[in-house]
Amino acid sequence: MSSKVLLIGLDGATFSILDPLMATGVMPVLKDLLASGTRGELESVVPALTPPAWTSLMTGRTPGHHGIFDFLRFEFRPAGRQLRILDAQDVATPTIWSILARHGLRSSVLNFPMTFPVREFSGNVVPGWVPWRHLRLACYPRSLYDRITAAIPGFNPRELAMDMALEERALEGCHGEGDYENLIKLHIRREQQWFEVAAQLMREDPTDLTAVLFDGVDKLQHFCWRFLEDSIFPASPSPFESQVREWCLDYFRAIDSFVGRLIELHGRGNPVFVASDHGFGPTVEVFHVNAWLRENGYLSWADAANVEQKHEETLGMGTMAKRFYEIDWAETTAYCPTPSSNGIYITPPSADGTGVAPERYESFRRELADALLAYRDPATGHAPVARIWTREEVFSGPQMNTAPDLTLILRDAGFVSILPSDRLVKPRVETTGTHRPNGIFAAAGIGIRRGANVTDLSILDVAPALLHALGLPVPRELEGKVPVAVFEPEYLRTRPVTFEAPREEDTLVMAAHSGGSDPRMDAEIMGQLRALGYME
Amino acid sequence: MNTVTPEVILTDVLNLLNQLARDWEYSGEITSETWLFADLGFESIDAVILASFVQEHYGRPFPFPQLLAEIGEREVKDLRINELVEFICQHSNTDAAGAKA
């Protein structure tokens, strides 16, 4: 019989921040956990971004198979171009929760992206990335929301779930001490609520796998990097800098406390896994990729003079929608629709003769990639684009046709800006945080090696590791492997890794997504955003 | 498929919104005249999720983008519940008629 397994997700967590916090006593529980178990850096997928990376962790599959490349999907349809918000029904491969279910095991899944809407599930789900107004009906089973609110004093869905007003304010950044205080303290309260929900379920309805994601780590590191990274934090900080850093440390103290209390509830000795979807590091400049495409003749704004005058520096969904509808598609052959995955889409040919013909596609894409790589910022002489992936290189699989044609890796690993700009590369006023490919992995408990530091771990390996810890065979089609270096040799000898052939129901899940079209939500989401973005 | 009446759809939509509104700090009565954005404080993502719930309830897709794009052209960029009901009703019965034909 397997042990119960606990998975704690820390969105964007990186050892470059956590190690100093453990060394200075801010995170004693995590320090003990790592000392009593195994740790290692966890290589993320391309792009190292929340939706594709967590989906890879949940499925053991790469984006080319599970089909999630970004928050949104840019689609060329006969009726027009559209961006669509992706959700659980776009995940084209089975998840670890569905694999557990067919073996008769139950899961509790809290705050993971791409888990809404929940159709059938063996266990409990409070999905992540759901607006707070709709959380009640988004929970599974439907009775779960009332159970949570009855059990947790002061439960506040607005703070637990997504509040677009807060998210968009966060996108605009922090401008003063009050902004930082509000942002950090909000995330402490949010994590407290996710902890309370997890604890309640572990007490009242324990399941074979409990998975809870704390996502404030990512948000804090985006906006507070300069207060967190020791090497750039001033030796003689101002009172303001000291205060913001102290609030950040309070956040990490809170996370550490929640990790410790979850481990207690889980039962010491039962396997615990901690993982992040990607790492983090500093970003110092902004590359305006659509402005570059325009300057080099690949993109045209429909009302160029008007667009150029707007010069917004921040980007909410409404602004993204407006930009989308300001493109002159007849004169555009390449476009980057979102600032989150650095993906460029090449316009396919259409009946009116616009777009890039199939016979020109390869040479067009190569020339575009070469030109981007050759570009130098005239102010510094640096090349802002460090590497470019074609979709065949990183998104090979049945879902590749929905992936960007090119994915840019920038010099500082940051995200592009899709906004117009008269300068193509701009230094950031202040160093902020951005994603890196190397996340974290830690495990401890029965069967886990003590004091080991394991290399070459992939985020694709987490699902096989969890399945093995739960005593289940690993589906052969998973691209990750059970990281045997994480487990005690004696444990592996008595419980060798086993595999299972693809199941018919899994094949059906994948086949249902192979057509590339989803009549359920054939939604011109940018039409919605265009309509509604102007209201906000 | 039987013809769906506006009265039935209004009841369904009000049930859905009243369930959700328990958590919204909205104390007013939700009626067919209520505006989603001005009265209930919707944001764009809320409209997307509401569309998902409506589709789930009726077990079929509706062309919500068409509706919302149309709203975007209006002076008052908002949607009253009776308009949502009319939209669901129209597409339910149009499609049912199409299926019979």
Interface residues (C-beta under 8 A of the other chain):
Chain A: Q82 I85 D87 P117 V130 P131 W132 R133 H134 L135 R136 L137 A138 P157 M162 M164 A165 M317 G318 P519 R520 M521 D522 A523 E524 I525 G527 Q528 L529 R530 A531 L532 G533 Y534 M535 E536
Chain B: L16 Q19 L20 R22 D23 W24 F37 L40 G41 F42 E43 S44 I45 D46 A47 V48 I49 L50 A51 S52 F53 Q55 E56 P61 F64 P65 Q66 L68 A69 E70 I71 G72 K77 D78
